[in-house]
């Protein structure tokens, strides 16, 4: 019977879904880790975003990142909580910064930013986004600004880690795809 | 996308990140000297900024007359006021970041500045 219509999906949709699922898994695993600082996470889920962007472009990376934040929060149970808004603002900021770098990279030639730079930029943008939400919406106290440089330093360091991880995974993916 | 180890773009991003971090520490980590300065407002507008370690006496003109504010040994207080209740004078010496004395009739206030004030708000 032709009354049930199925939604047409493309190969891109499937890739987005698969990578989003991977990112959500990492996101949830990471949320179980204790953190010395509120708002500081290793950002391993962001490695998935960076990988997708390096291999499939910014548009897909944006989908994966936003789906991860949305569905990850539903699964952890923080949806619409302060943590969710901070996380969403962080993801948006980081996706925007990555978009700017991605959009300009074709004009940069030999100056194009690699995974390491992307990791640092994404992590610092993420931290700024979530800090901005925390500061304007939840704790508008000038004392909070004192920790901002510290948080940004941690973000930069963790950005280096996620950037290096992304580079390592990319190198392996590229070597297996050329070997086979 | 470039996947070579270190690209020049990475170096640029790292340099920008370091400059940004240095700027942030400069902006948000200046030593506030814990109440080393006070601000005097007249009718809601900044009238003077005082160094609390520079002893002085100020005559602040308000709508009702002159309020006299004294700075001494890292503290500040109202010593005279043209107002009827003299609450600003009775407030006494202020030294902690965030402490404030207000003369509502003469619309003069003095508050100790600090980036990490000891008090968020003060009620009477």
Interface residues (C-beta under 8 A of the other chain):
Chain A: X53 X54 X55 X105 X108 X110 X111 X112 X113 X114 X115 X116 X117 X118 X120 X121 X124 X141 X142 X143 X145 X146 X148 X149 X152 X153 X156 X159 X163 X167 X170 X171 X174
Chain B: X1 X2 X3 X4 X5 X6 X7 X8 X9 X10 X11 X12 X13 X14 X17 X20 X21 X24 X25 X27 X28 X29 X115 X116 X120
